Amino acid sequence: VDGSGNGIVDATIHAYVASAFTSNPLTATVQATTTTSADGRWEFPMMLDSGTTYTLYIYKQGVYGPATVNVTP
């Protein structure tokens, strides 16, 4: 969602293992990818390993981001 809480349709979300992304984001391997629906929710689940910290890289060219957030499922 944007700063006003509105969904951003068709934003792309890539998940990287956080330690690899922090070490060198240019060589980190994408672990999973999804896009967002009109309400900002993920279109498809990303099957990530629980207990591992991931960096989510979120963007929509010319509209949002890039932004990153760390999550641990």
C-alpha positions, 0 to 999 in steps of 0.5 A: 500500500502507499503512504495513504493506505491505498493498494498499489496494483501490480507492484512486484515483490522479490524475496531474498535471504536477508543476509545475502541481500545485505552482503551484496544485493547485486548477487543475492538470489531471488527466493520467491516473487509475487505481485500485488492486487488492487487492494495491495495484497499479494496475488500469490503466496511466497512459500518461504522457510519459517525462521529465516529472515528475508528482505522483501524488495518492493517496487512498481516502476514510476509509481512506488519504491523501491522499498525494502522490509525484513520479515521472518515467517 
